[in-house]
Amino acid sequence: MKLVWFRHDLRLADNPALRHACAGDEPVAALFIISPTQWRQHKMAPIRQRFMLAQVDELGRELAALGIPLHLLRVETFAEVPAALANLCREQGVTQLYANQAIEIDEQRRDHAVSAALAEQAVSCHWFNGCCVLPPGRVLTGSGEMFKVFTPFSRAWLKALDEEGFVIHRAPTPRGEPLPWQPLAELAWVDEALGELTVDPRWPVGEVEALRRLNIFLEQAVLDYGETRDFPAIAGTSVLSPYLAAGIISPRQCVAALQQRLGYRPQSKAQPGFVWLNELIWREFYRHLLVLIPTLSMNRPFKPETAALPWSWDPDAFAAWCEGRTGYPIVDAAMRCLNATGWMHNRLRMIVASFLTKDLHIHWRLGEDYFMSRLIDGDLAANNGGWQWAAGTGADAAPYFRVFNPTTQGQRFDPQGEFIRTWVTELADIPAAYVHQPHDWLRLKGRRDYPAPMVDHAVARVRAIEMFRSLEK
């Protein structure tokens, strides 16, 4: 028997491991491992756990309809997975394991241990690239090194894609009579491990839903994406990140759908659709970095010298940022939105990350962990890459003295304060002219229901620049 081990690739279509396992007539079964303790150690947000398990439920039903049983195992930590998987293979008569490669260091170590454990009982392991359009290690400099700046990586990635192309793997056809499927909600041990398996109605699961969102975006918004993507009050983005993070849709499917919509694959900023494609390439960049520079998975900065920066660990200031009590409306609105919905617009992620690291001078690792503990689309590569970019410690060509001004960012990207008023209810009735700097207006009204700015941005900016300049001495 062949066994397909699903991880962050919870889909039937364009799943290389599943497709190769289903070649031939040998029986195929599937597996998903629930690891509550490990997930907590990795700061996985509860909303993300529920979203993922709801998709596992959907996937189990779809596999059962194809005659493929999905086994569920509860294994608390990665260290226990090799033995548990070896036992399952013995019980089920498995001779071959198929899975798509993981990119994080703990997951890679787990998979190496699985390969070694299964080799002892003559079970062969087959690993595939299911998380990137081009496999990590394919896009390198002329000297065989990983690109350290995005723009040349983007150019090389586009060139490699033109040379190699890519294949979208079809979903498998039925392999036998439909099988019964017991919903996860009926399994007491799943509920006991993770709590009530309720799903936020804002995030319905399923490959059909992911493709629906992709197609709506391509039909209605992709051509204007470059102009609208930075405005959180406008529905100008694809909102596909949770589906990509869980592997409900693949990046190859996104690139193929964009190409089909436009009739070509955009190659430069001058061509419609390129700005969104470039965001997919950013995703690739961070994933390739994570594989080729494993220390990024170990809380270490991309630029080693920045480990000496005198970051703050002030718990009170950090709590004010987490709870949206900084006195800067766009920052507070963004954080309250994250806490309520499990998602944050990308422009807002940059603003709040810059504020934490460059205004409050708090270590980016605290912000990175907090995002992972709240985001439905939590993804180590993208989250770490974004935080280090904002903090000035990551793969970025821009100098360290780039510091976002939270007030002017709000004025530029939420000019009428629509997004701010939605989430900072204390400012719901404030005139647009004052929404980004509300304190004088509130004072005139005798109101004290919104906090004063916790720092002076101009002073904090100078301090941030001094921190980095101190490394040069």
Summary of the structure (lengths in Angstrom):
residues: 473
radius of gyration: 23.5
end to end distance: 62.6
largest distance: 77.6
contacts: 1535
relative contact order: 0.11
helix: 54%
strand: 7%
